[in-house]
């Protein structure tokens, strides 16, 4: 997965999807087919914006699908911490979080997303072991 993080001036964020995530996305696409380019679309047929996803997350949290005390930023921060605890360097954790890395161009990161594979596995192990 490769995308630009608009909040930080188009800094690249990369990650390797877990098999469980890939399967869940395939199941979702089969269950809710549409012709949009994004996996998740609004009721208007347009891709969610970052704010729209945060709103949808809060709605699900309020409906007790997700713990009411959980904030969206905690998911990102928890993954960052799990990657570091799993042995990832600070540089790799920053790439996962979409932080700017001095001395490393976004073009390089986009060409080599597998550099974060072990950190992604460490995150999965932390949360799903």
The 8 nearest C-alpha neighbors of each residue, nearest first, counted from 0:
[[1, 14, 13, 15, 2, 16, 112, 12],
 [2, 0, 13, 12, 109, 14, 3, 11],
 [3, 1, 12, 11, 4, 13, 0, 10],
 [2, 4, 11, 9, 10, 12, 5, 1],
 [3, 5, 9, 10, 6, 11, 7, 97],
 [4, 6, 9, 8, 7, 3, 10, 11],
 [7, 5, 4, 8, 9, 10, 3, 97],
 [8, 6, 5, 10, 9, 4, 98, 97],
 [7, 9, 5, 10, 6, 4, 3, 11],
 [8, 10, 5, 3, 4, 7, 11, 6],
 [11, 9, 4, 3, 8, 7, 97, 99],
 [10, 12, 3, 97, 105, 2, 4, 9],
 [11, 13, 97, 2, 95, 94, 3, 1],
 [14, 12, 1, 0, 95, 112, 2, 94],
 [15, 13, 0, 95, 115, 16, 112, 1],
 [14, 16, 116, 0, 119, 17, 113, 115],
 [17, 15, 20, 14, 21, 18, 0, 119],
 [16, 18, 20, 19, 21, 15, 123, 120],
 [17, 19, 21, 20, 22, 16, 23, 15],
 [20, 18, 22, 17, 21, 23, 16, 24],
 [21, 19, 23, 17, 18, 22, 16, 24],
 [20, 22, 18, 24, 23, 19, 25, 17],
 [21, 23, 25, 19, 20, 24, 26, 18],
 [22, 24, 20, 26, 25, 21, 27, 19],
 [25, 23, 27, 21, 26, 22, 28, 20],
 [26, 24, 22, 28, 27, 23, 21, 29],
 [27, 25, 23, 29, 24, 28, 22, 30],
 [28, 26, 24, 30, 29, 25, 31, 23],
 [29, 27, 25, 31, 32, 30, 26, 24],
 [30, 28, 26, 27, 32, 31, 25, 24],
 [29, 31, 27, 28, 32, 26, 25, 33],
 [32, 30, 28, 29, 27, 33, 26, 39],
 [33, 31, 28, 29, 30, 34, 27, 35],
 [34, 32, 35, 31, 28, 44, 38, 40],
 [33, 35, 36, 32, 44, 37, 38, 40],
 [36, 34, 37, 33, 44, 40, 45, 38],
 [35, 37, 34, 38, 46, 33, 40, 39],
 [38, 36, 35, 39, 46, 40, 45, 47],
 [37, 39, 40, 36, 28, 35, 24, 46],
 [40, 38, 37, 46, 47, 41, 35, 45],
 [39, 41, 46, 45, 44, 47, 37, 38],
 [42, 40, 43, 44, 45, 47, 46, 39],
 [41, 43, 44, 40, 45, 46, 47, 39],
 [44, 42, 41, 45, 40, 46, 47, 35],
 [45, 43, 41, 42, 40, 46, 35, 33],
 [44, 46, 40, 41, 43, 47, 35, 42],
 [47, 45, 40, 37, 41, 39, 48, 44],
 [48, 46, 51, 40, 41, 52, 45, 49],
 [47, 49, 51, 50, 52, 46, 53, 45],
 [48, 50, 52, 51, 53, 47, 54, 5],
 [51, 49, 53, 48, 52, 54, 47, 55],
 [50, 52, 48, 54, 49, 47, 53, 55],
 [51, 53, 55, 49, 54, 50, 56, 47],
 [52, 54, 56, 50, 51, 55, 57, 49],
 [53, 55, 51, 57, 52, 56, 50, 58],
 [56, 54, 58, 52, 57, 53, 51, 59],
 [55, 57, 53, 59, 54, 58, 52, 60],
 [58, 56, 60, 54, 59, 55, 61, 53],
 [57, 59, 55, 61, 56, 60, 54, 62],
 [58, 60, 62, 56, 61, 57, 64, 65],
 [61, 59, 65, 57, 63, 67, 62, 58],
 [60, 62, 58, 63, 59, 57, 67, 64],
 [61, 63, 59, 60, 64, 58, 65, 67],
 [64, 62, 60, 65, 61, 66, 67, 59],
 [63, 65, 59, 62, 60, 66, 61, 67],
 [66, 64, 60, 63, 67, 59, 69, 62],
 [67, 65, 68, 69, 60, 63, 64, 61],
 [66, 68, 60, 69, 65, 61, 63, 70],
 [69, 67, 66, 70, 60, 65, 61, 73],
 [68, 70, 66, 67, 71, 73, 65, 60],
 [69, 71, 73, 72, 68, 74, 57, 67],
 [70, 72, 73, 74, 69, 53, 75, 56],
 [73, 71, 75, 74, 70, 76, 77, 69],
 [74, 72, 76, 70, 71, 75, 77, 69],
 [73, 75, 77, 72, 76, 71, 78, 70],
 [76, 74, 78, 72, 73, 77, 79, 96],
 [77, 75, 73, 79, 78, 74, 72, 80],
 [78, 76, 80, 74, 79, 75, 73, 81],
 [77, 79, 81, 75, 80, 76, 122, 82],
 [80, 78, 76, 82, 77, 81, 92, 75],
 [79, 81, 77, 83, 78, 82, 84, 76],
 [82, 80, 78, 84, 122, 83, 79, 85],
 [81, 83, 118, 85, 79, 87, 80, 122],
 [82, 84, 87, 80, 86, 85, 81, 88],
 [85, 83, 81, 86, 82, 80, 87, 121],
 [86, 84, 82, 121, 83, 81, 87, 118],
 [85, 87, 83, 84, 88, 82, 118, 121],
 [88, 86, 83, 82, 118, 85, 91, 92],
 [87, 89, 90, 91, 92, 83, 86, 82],
 [88, 90, 92, 91, 93, 87, 83, 94],
 [91, 89, 93, 88, 92, 94, 100, 87],
 [90, 92, 94, 88, 93, 89, 87, 115],
 [93, 91, 89, 95, 94, 90, 79, 96],
 [92, 94, 96, 98, 90, 95, 91, 97],
 [95, 93, 91, 97, 96, 92, 12, 98],
 [96, 94, 92, 93, 97, 12, 13, 14],
 [97, 95, 93, 94, 98, 92, 12, 79],
 [98, 96, 12, 94, 95, 11, 10, 93],
 [99, 97, 93, 96, 94, 100, 10, 7],
 [98, 100, 10, 101, 97, 93, 94, 11],
 [101, 99, 103, 102, 98, 90, 93, 94],
 [102, 100, 103, 99, 104, 90, 98, 105],
 [101, 103, 100, 104, 99, 105, 107, 90],
 [104, 102, 101, 100, 105, 107, 108, 99],
 [103, 105, 106, 107, 102, 108, 100, 101],
 [104, 106, 108, 107, 11, 109, 103, 10],
 [107, 105, 109, 104, 108, 110, 103, 11],
 [108, 106, 110, 105, 109, 104, 111, 103],
 [107, 109, 105, 111, 110, 106, 112, 104],
 [110, 108, 106, 107, 111, 112, 105, 1],
 [111, 109, 107, 108, 106, 112, 105, 113],
 [110, 112, 108, 113, 109, 114, 107, 115],
 [113, 111, 114, 13, 109, 108, 115, 110],
 [112, 114, 116, 115, 111, 15, 14, 117],
 [113, 115, 112, 116, 111, 91, 117, 108],
 [114, 116, 113, 118, 117, 91, 112, 14],
 [117, 115, 113, 119, 118, 15, 114, 120],
 [118, 116, 120, 119, 115, 121, 87, 114],
 [117, 119, 82, 121, 115, 120, 116, 87],
 [120, 118, 122, 116, 121, 117, 15, 115],
 [119, 121, 123, 117, 122, 118, 124, 116],
 [122, 120, 118, 85, 124, 119, 123, 82],
 [123, 121, 125, 119, 81, 120, 124, 82],
 [124, 122, 120, 126, 125, 121, 127, 119],
 [123, 125, 128, 121, 127, 122, 126, 120],
 [126, 124, 122, 123, 127, 128, 121, 81],
 [125, 127, 123, 124, 128, 122, 81, 78],
 [126, 128, 124, 123, 125, 122, 121, 120],
 [127, 124, 125, 126, 123, 122, 121, 120]]
